[in-house]
């Protein structure tokens, strides 16, 4: 993301006289900042010879798109096929994204926003690089930039993502509030997903990577592009306007978990319970808006466990859950009616795992059954450090899972490397071991037999 703050307007072309109704009776101004990142200083928009010109612009009630002169008056006729794009299709899609972010997600509040007055600017810059970014200028104008290579054809996920960054910028300018860090990329992906429900398909590589990293903490930067799923769960639980509300109500010094707990008035224990409900739903993508479109990606989770002797299994260190990270453990499916019994032991402080704030250790665990008719059956949620659970396997069960999540008794932000620090920050891990009766882990996830270790051994 790029948030660009330029100096006050100089050399401004009289673009402010260009106004268009936005479909709600409001007339918006096409305001061109005097300095915009990557735009030549003093660019004369009235001249066809300038890099960017009103002669190479299309606009709608909320959007104006400029493209570099190297693409010509009609980029669809450019001799290099890799540099062709349909400006009218881009404009239509950008207008659709914009209206959805304002009217449905309510990322800004109408009547109290800079978006009431100004259009959002899109620049298609020249050259061969494949970058795109979004943010704003002069503390009031949303701006996104992209290269032609990213917008040759739809779906235009890159524009939806970068426009989301524009709305993050505009919301912050409107209110003075807003979350920072990995949540900004997660939420841009979340917003993209709202306007392109098929996102899990056309950017499937993000899901593939997330399946390797479900054990990392919520808000860990390694998953910031891969995992908008908690935000989808919050939308499922509180409505699609919720993230806009959270953004506006974030206070200085808060991370999104702190803000979430405050505005929903829940305790840390209740937050852990909610996060576990989210994690077990992720196994089959059991959330109302995405249930059908995400169905092809249900039951794809994978983790690694080690045999530990005497019927015990323990989570492999490289897959050990962090705060709110989780493991989907695939189990063999026994006959319907079988009572599957679990013995669980948390192992905070065990050798071979990171020992960070072990006095704050906690877990959540339970079973998920996926039936052949697509119905899900969830066991009770369990939280005892040393506990037992029983689950009766439903009729027509096709997939059976044990889900385990790290559930700290106290929240703290994801560890980051401090200035001057050469080693990566040490991250918490919540190791555990378990036994099963009535079923067994799927053979594909068992890595090796290891000598059993308890804390301090």
C-alpha positions as CSV (number, residue, x, y, z in Angstrom):
1,X,0.0,0.0,0.0
2,X,1.2,3.5,-0.7
3,X,-0.3,6.5,1.2
4,X,1.0,9.6,-0.5
5,X,0.6,13.0,1.1
6,X,1.5,15.8,-1.3
7,X,2.0,19.5,-0.6
8,X,-0.7,22.1,-1.2
9,X,-1.9,22.5,-4.7
10,X,0.2,24.5,-7.1
11,X,-0.2,24.9,-10.9
12,X,-3.7,23.4,-10.7
13,X,-5.6,23.0,-13.9
14,X,-9.2,24.2,-13.5
15,X,-10.4,20.6,-13.1
16,X,-12.7,21.6,-10.2
17,X,-15.2,22.9,-12.8
18,X,-15.6,19.3,-13.9
19,X,-18.4,18.0,-11.8
20,X,-20.7,14.9,-12.3
21,X,-23.7,13.7,-10.3
22,X,-22.9,10.4,-8.5
23,X,-26.3,8.8,-8.9
24,X,-27.5,10.0,-5.5
25,X,-28.1,13.6,-6.4
26,X,-24.6,14.6,-5.3
27,X,-22.2,16.4,-7.6
28,X,-18.5,15.5,-7.2
29,X,-15.5,17.5,-8.2
30,X,-12.6,16.1,-10.3
31,X,-9.8,17.7,-8.3
32,X,-6.3,17.2,-9.5
33,X,-3.6,17.6,-6.8
34,X,-0.7,19.7,-7.7
35,X,1.7,16.9,-6.8
36,X,0.8,13.3,-7.3
37,X,3.3,10.4,-6.8
38,X,4.8,9.3,-10.1
39,X,3.1,12.1,-12.1
40,X,5.6,14.6,-13.6
41,X,5.5,17.9,-11.7
42,X,3.7,20.5,-13.6
43,X,1.9,18.0,-15.8
44,X,-0.4,20.0,-18.1
45,X,-3.6,18.0,-18.3
46,X,-5.0,20.2,-21.1
47,X,-2.1,19.2,-23.4
48,X,-2.3,16.0,-25.5
49,X,1.5,15.9,-25.4
50,X,1.7,15.6,-21.6
51,X,2.2,12.2,-20.0
52,X,-1.4,12.5,-18.6
53,X,-4.1,14.4,-20.3
54,X,-7.8,15.1,-20.2
55,X,-7.7,13.8,-23.8
56,X,-6.7,10.4,-22.4
57,X,-9.2,10.2,-19.5
58,X,-12.6,8.6,-18.9
59,X,-14.8,9.5,-15.9
60,X,-17.9,8.4,-14.2
61,X,-19.8,9.9,-11.3
62,X,-17.2,8.8,-8.8
63,X,-14.1,7.9,-10.7
64,X,-11.6,9.4,-13.2
65,X,-9.1,7.2,-15.0
66,X,-6.0,8.7,-16.7
67,X,-3.6,6.6,-18.8
68,X,-0.1,7.4,-19.9
69,X,0.5,8.7,-23.4
70,X,2.5,5.6,-24.4
71,X,-0.8,3.7,-24.6
72,X,-2.3,6.1,-27.1
73,X,-5.8,7.4,-27.3
74,X,-7.3,3.9,-27.4
75,X,-5.2,1.4,-25.4
76,X,-7.1,-1.5,-27.0
77,X,-5.3,-0.8,-30.2
78,X,-1.8,-0.7,-28.7
79,X,0.6,-2.8,-30.9
80,X,1.9,-4.7,-27.8
81,X,-0.9,-7.0,-26.7
82,X,0.5,-7.0,-23.2
83,X,-0.2,-3.3,-22.9
84,X,-3.8,-3.4,-24.1
85,X,-6.7,-2.7,-21.8
86,X,-10.3,-1.6,-22.0
87,X,-10.7,1.7,-20.3
88,X,-14.5,1.6,-20.4
89,X,-14.7,-1.8,-18.8
90,X,-12.2,-0.6,-16.1
91,X,-14.3,2.4,-15.4
92,X,-17.5,0.4,-15.1
93,X,-15.8,-2.1,-12.7
94,X,-14.2,0.7,-10.6
95,X,-17.5,2.4,-10.3
96,X,-19.1,-0.8,-9.1
97,X,-16.3,-1.3,-6.5
98,X,-16.6,2.2,-5.3
99,X,-20.4,2.1,-4.8
100,X,-20.1,-1.3,-3.0
101,X,-17.5,0.0,-0.6
102,X,-19.6,3.1,0.1
103,X,-23.1,1.8,0.1
104,X,-22.8,-1.8,1.2
105,X,-19.6,-2.1,3.3
106,X,-19.9,1.5,4.5
107,X,-16.2,2.0,4.7
108,X,-17.0,5.8,4.9
109,X,-20.0,7.5,6.2
110,X,-22.0,9.4,3.7
111,X,-22.5,13.0,4.6
112,X,-19.4,13.0,6.7
113,X,-16.7,12.0,4.2
114,X,-14.3,13.4,1.7
115,X,-16.0,11.0,-0.8
116,X,-19.1,13.2,-0.7
117,X,-17.1,15.9,-2.6
118,X,-14.2,14.5,-4.5
119,X,-13.8,11.8,-7.2
120,X,-11.2,9.0,-6.8
121,X,-8.4,9.1,-9.3
122,X,-6.8,6.1,-11.2
123,X,-3.5,6.4,-13.0
124,X,-2.3,3.8,-15.5
125,X,1.4,4.5,-15.6
126,X,3.8,3.5,-18.4
127,X,6.7,1.1,-18.5
128,X,7.1,-2.6,-18.0
129,X,6.9,-3.0,-14.2
130,X,4.1,-5.0,-12.8
131,X,3.3,-3.0,-9.6
132,X,0.1,-1.5,-8.4
133,X,-0.7,0.4,-5.2
134,X,-3.4,2.6,-3.7
135,X,-3.6,5.4,-1.1
136,X,-4.2,9.1,-1.6
137,X,-2.9,12.6,-2.0
138,X,-3.3,16.0,-0.2
139,X,-5.0,14.3,2.7
140,X,-8.3,14.3,0.7
141,X,-8.1,12.6,-2.7
142,X,-8.1,8.8,-3.1
143,X,-5.6,7.7,-5.7
144,X,-4.6,4.3,-7.1
145,X,-1.8,3.5,-9.6
146,X,-1.4,0.5,-11.8
147,X,0.6,-0.7,-14.7
148,X,-1.2,-1.9,-17.9
149,X,0.1,-5.5,-17.3
150,X,-2.1,-5.8,-14.3
151,X,-5.4,-4.8,-16.0
152,X,-5.3,-6.5,-19.4
153,X,-8.5,-8.4,-18.7
154,X,-10.9,-9.2,-15.9
155,X,-11.4,-10.1,-13.2
156,X,-9.8,-6.8,-12.0
157,X,-8.9,-8.0,-8.5
158,X,-5.9,-5.7,-8.4
159,X,-8.1,-2.6,-8.8
160,X,-10.5,-3.8,-6.2
161,X,-7.6,-4.4,-3.8
162,X,-5.9,-1.1,-4.4
163,X,-9.2,0.8,-4.3
164,X,-9.7,-0.7,-0.9
165,X,-6.4,0.9,0.2
166,X,-7.8,4.2,-1.1
167,X,-10.8,3.8,1.2
168,X,-8.5,2.9,4.1
169,X,-6.8,6.2,3.5
170,X,-10.0,8.2,3.1
171,X,-11.6,6.7,6.2
172,X,-8.5,7.7,8.2
173,X,-8.6,11.2,6.7
174,X,-12.3,11.4,7.6
175,X,-12.0,10.2,11.2
176,X,-8.3,10.3,12.3
177,X,-8.7,6.6,13.2
178,X,-7.8,3.4,11.5
179,X,-5.9,0.1,12.1
180,X,-2.3,-0.3,10.9
181,X,-0.1,-3.2,10.0
182,X,-1.0,-6.6,8.4
183,X,-4.8,-5.9,8.8
184,X,-4.5,-3.3,6.0
185,X,-3.6,-6.0,3.4
186,X,-6.0,-8.5,4.9
187,X,-8.9,-6.1,4.7
188,X,-8.0,-5.0,1.2
189,X,-8.3,-8.7,0.2
190,X,-11.5,-9.0,2.2
191,X,-13.0,-6.0,0.3
192,X,-11.8,-7.5,-3.0
193,X,-13.5,-10.7,-2.0
194,X,-16.8,-8.9,-1.5
195,X,-17.0,-7.6,-5.0
196,X,-15.5,-10.8,-6.5
197,X,-17.0,-13.8,-4.7
198,X,-14.9,-16.1,-6.9
199,X,-11.7,-14.7,-5.5
200,X,-10.7,-18.0,-4.0
201,X,-10.7,-19.4,-7.5
202,X,-8.9,-16.8,-9.6
203,X,-6.3,-16.1,-6.9
204,X,-6.2,-19.7,-5.6
205,X,-2.5,-19.4,-4.9
206,X,-3.4,-17.4,-1.8
207,X,-5.5,-20.2,-0.4
208,X,-2.8,-22.8,-1.3
209,X,-0.3,-20.7,0.8
210,X,-2.8,-20.2,3.6
211,X,-3.3,-24.0,3.9
212,X,0.5,-24.2,4.7
213,X,0.3,-21.5,7.4
214,X,-3.0,-21.8,9.3
215,X,-0.9,-22.3,12.5
216,X,0.4,-18.7,12.4
217,X,-1.1,-16.1,14.7
218,X,-4.1,-14.0,13.4
219,X,-2.6,-10.8,12.0
220,X,0.8,-12.4,11.4
221,X,2.3,-10.7,8.4
222,X,3.1,-14.0,6.7
223,X,-0.6,-14.4,6.0
224,X,-1.6,-10.8,5.3
225,X,-2.4,-11.4,1.7
226,X,-3.6,-15.0,2.1
227,X,-6.2,-14.7,4.9
228,X,-9.2,-12.4,4.9
229,X,-11.1,-15.2,6.6
230,X,-11.4,-13.8,10.1
231,X,-12.9,-10.6,8.6
232,X,-15.3,-12.7,6.7
233,X,-16.3,-14.4,9.9
234,X,-16.8,-11.1,11.6
235,X,-19.0,-10.1,8.7
236,X,-20.9,-13.4,9.0
237,X,-21.4,-12.7,12.7
238,X,-22.0,-8.9,12.8
239,X,-23.0,-7.9,9.2
240,X,-21.0,-6.7,6.3
241,X,-20.8,-3.1,7.6
242,X,-18.8,-4.2,10.6
243,X,-15.2,-3.8,9.3
244,X,-16.0,-0.2,8.3
245,X,-17.2,0.4,11.9
246,X,-14.1,-1.2,13.3
247,X,-11.8,0.9,11.2
248,X,-13.5,4.1,12.2
249,X,-13.5,3.2,15.9
250,X,-9.9,2.0,16.2
251,X,-8.2,4.1,18.8
252,X,-4.5,5.0,19.0
253,X,-2.4,2.1,20.4
254,X,-5.0,-0.6,19.6
255,X,-4.5,-3.5,17.3
256,X,-7.7,-4.9,15.7
257,X,-8.2,-7.5,18.3
258,X,-8.2,-4.9,21.1
259,X,-10.7,-2.8,19.1
260,X,-12.9,-5.8,18.3
261,X,-13.1,-6.8,22.0
262,X,-13.9,-3.2,23.1
263,X,-16.6,-2.5,20.6
264,X,-18.3,-5.9,20.9
265,X,-17.9,-5.9,24.7
266,X,-16.4,-9.3,25.1
267,X,-13.7,-10.8,27.3
268,X,-10.5,-12.6,26.2
269,X,-12.2,-15.9,27.0
270,X,-15.1,-15.1,24.8
271,X,-12.9,-13.8,22.0
272,X,-11.0,-17.2,22.1
273,X,-14.4,-19.0,21.9
274,X,-15.4,-16.9,18.8
275,X,-12.0,-17.4,17.1
276,X,-12.3,-21.2,17.6
277,X,-15.8,-21.1,16.1
278,X,-14.3,-19.2,13.1
279,X,-11.4,-21.7,12.7
280,X,-13.6,-24.8,12.8
281,X,-15.9,-23.1,10.2
282,X,-12.8,-22.5,8.0
283,X,-12.4,-26.3,7.6
284,X,-15.4,-26.4,5.3
285,X,-15.9,-22.6,4.7
286,X,-19.1,-22.7,6.6
287,X,-20.2,-19.1,6.4
288,X,-23.4,-17.9,4.7
289,X,-22.1,-15.6,2.0
290,X,-19.3,-17.9,0.7
291,X,-20.7,-21.4,1.6
292,X,-21.6,-22.2,-2.1
293,X,-18.8,-20.4,-3.9
294,X,-16.1,-21.9,-1.5
295,X,-17.5,-25.4,-1.6
296,X,-14.8,-26.8,-3.9
297,X,-12.2,-25.8,-1.3
298,X,-13.8,-27.5,1.7
299,X,-11.9,-30.2,3.5
300,X,-8.5,-29.2,2.1
301,X,-6.6,-28.5,5.4
302,X,-3.4,-30.3,6.1
303,X,-1.0,-30.3,9.0
304,X,1.8,-32.5,10.3
305,X,1.9,-34.6,13.5
306,X,4.5,-36.9,15.0
307,X,3.9,-40.2,16.7
308,X,5.1,-40.0,20.3
309,X,4.7,-43.5,21.6
310,X,1.9,-45.3,23.6
311,X,-0.8,-44.1,21.2
312,X,0.1,-40.4,21.6
313,X,0.5,-37.9,18.8
314,X,2.0,-34.4,19.1
315,X,1.9,-31.5,16.8
316,X,5.1,-31.0,14.8
317,X,7.0,-27.9,15.9
318,X,6.9,-26.4,12.4
319,X,3.0,-26.5,12.5
320,X,2.5,-25.6,16.2
321,X,-0.2,-23.0,16.6
322,X,0.5,-19.5,17.7
323,X,-2.1,-17.1,19.2
324,X,-5.4,-17.9,17.4
325,X,-3.5,-20.0,14.9
326,X,-5.0,-23.5,14.3
327,X,-4.5,-27.0,13.0
328,X,-7.1,-29.0,11.0
329,X,-6.2,-32.6,11.7
330,X,-7.7,-35.0,9.3
331,X,-9.1,-38.2,10.9
332,X,-10.1,-41.6,9.5
333,X,-13.9,-41.9,9.2
334,X,-15.3,-44.8,11.3
335,X,-18.7,-46.3,11.0
336,X,-21.7,-44.0,11.7
337,X,-22.6,-44.0,15.4
338,X,-19.0,-44.7,16.6
339,X,-18.1,-42.7,19.7
340,X,-14.8,-41.1,19.0
341,X,-12.9,-40.3,22.2
342,X,-10.1,-37.8,22.6
343,X,-7.6,-37.3,25.3
344,X,-5.9,-33.9,25.1
345,X,-2.9,-32.4,26.9
346,X,-1.5,-28.9,26.4
347,X,2.3,-28.8,26.6
348,X,3.3,-25.2,27.0
349,X,7.0,-25.0,27.6
350,X,7.9,-28.4,26.1
351,X,11.4,-28.7,24.6
352,X,11.6,-28.2,20.9
353,X,9.0,-25.4,20.9
354,X,9.2,-21.7,21.6
355,X,8.5,-20.8,25.2
356,X,6.9,-17.3,25.3
357,X,4.5,-16.2,28.0
358,X,3.8,-19.9,28.9
359,X,1.8,-18.7,31.9
360,X,-0.8,-17.4,29.4
361,X,-1.2,-20.7,27.6
362,X,-4.6,-21.9,26.4
363,X,-6.2,-24.1,23.8
364,X,-9.6,-24.7,22.2
365,X,-10.4,-28.0,20.5
366,X,-13.3,-30.0,19.0
367,X,-14.5,-32.2,16.2
368,X,-16.1,-31.3,12.8
369,X,-18.0,-33.8,10.7
370,X,-18.8,-33.1,7.1
371,X,-21.6,-35.2,5.7
372,X,-22.1,-36.3,2.1
373,X,-25.1,-33.9,1.8
374,X,-22.9,-31.0,2.7
375,X,-24.2,-30.5,6.2
376,X,-21.7,-29.8,9.0
377,X,-21.9,-31.3,12.5
378,X,-19.8,-29.7,15.3
379,X,-18.9,-31.2,18.6
380,X,-18.9,-29.2,21.8
381,X,-16.0,-26.8,22.1
382,X,-13.4,-27.9,24.7
383,X,-10.8,-25.8,26.5
384,X,-9.3,-27.8,29.4
385,X,-5.5,-28.0,29.3
386,X,-5.8,-31.6,30.2
387,X,-9.1,-32.7,28.9
388,X,-11.3,-35.3,27.3
389,X,-13.9,-35.1,24.6
390,X,-16.4,-37.5,23.0
391,X,-18.1,-37.2,19.7
392,X,-20.6,-39.5,18.0
393,X,-19.9,-39.8,14.3
394,X,-23.1,-38.8,12.3
395,X,-24.7,-40.8,9.5
396,X,-23.1,-40.3,6.1
397,X,-20.0,-38.6,7.4
398,X,-17.6,-38.1,4.5
399,X,-14.8,-36.1,6.3
400,X,-13.9,-36.0,10.0
401,X,-11.6,-33.4,11.6
402,X,-10.1,-32.6,14.9
403,X,-9.5,-28.8,15.1
404,X,-7.1,-27.3,17.7
405,X,-6.4,-23.6,18.2
406,X,-4.0,-21.6,20.3
407,X,-6.1,-19.6,22.8
408,X,-4.0,-17.4,25.0
409,X,-5.6,-16.2,28.3
410,X,-4.2,-12.7,27.5
411,X,-4.0,-10.9,24.2
412,X,-0.8,-9.3,22.9
413,X,0.1,-8.0,19.5
414,X,2.1,-10.1,17.0
415,X,5.8,-9.9,17.8
416,X,7.8,-7.7,15.4
417,X,11.5,-7.2,14.9
418,X,12.7,-4.1,16.7
419,X,14.8,-1.4,15.1
420,X,18.4,-2.6,15.1
421,X,17.4,-6.2,15.9
422,X,19.0,-8.7,13.5
423,X,17.3,-11.9,14.8
424,X,13.6,-12.4,14.1
425,X,11.3,-11.8,17.1
426,X,10.5,-15.0,19.1
427,X,7.0,-16.0,18.6
428,X,4.8,-17.9,21.0
429,X,3.8,-21.6,20.4
430,X,1.2,-23.7,22.1
431,X,2.2,-27.3,21.7
432,X,-0.1,-30.2,22.6
433,X,-0.4,-34.0,22.3
434,X,-3.5,-36.2,22.0
435,X,-4.8,-39.7,21.9
436,X,-7.8,-41.1,20.0
437,X,-10.1,-44.0,20.4
438,X,-12.6,-45.0,17.7
439,X,-10.5,-43.4,15.0
440,X,-7.0,-42.4,14.1
441,X,-5.2,-39.6,12.3
442,X,-5.1,-39.9,8.5
443,X,-1.8,-41.6,7.6
444,X,-0.9,-38.7,5.2
445,X,-0.3,-36.3,8.1
446,X,1.9,-38.5,10.3
447,X,5.5,-37.4,9.9
448,X,7.7,-39.6,12.2
449,X,8.0,-41.3,15.6
450,X,9.7,-39.2,18.3
451,X,10.7,-39.7,21.9
452,X,8.0,-38.4,24.1
453,X,8.9,-35.1,25.9
454,X,6.9,-33.4,28.6
455,X,7.7,-29.8,29.8
456,X,11.1,-29.7,31.4
457,X,12.3,-33.0,29.9
